[in-house]
Amino acid sequence: VHPSERDPQNPATWGKVGRNEKCLCGSGKKYKHCHGALA
């Protein structure tokens, strides 16, 4: 997914996110401790 097509409010538009990357929702947390915990 191209970064311009990512919606910060919709995780379904993010594509593959590394578990140790910052979460794309803008929380500042790592993905695994934020939206990644839901997966």
Secondary structure, DSSP 8 states (H G I E B T S, - for coil): --GGG--TT-GGGS----TTSB-TTSSSSBGGGTGGGG-
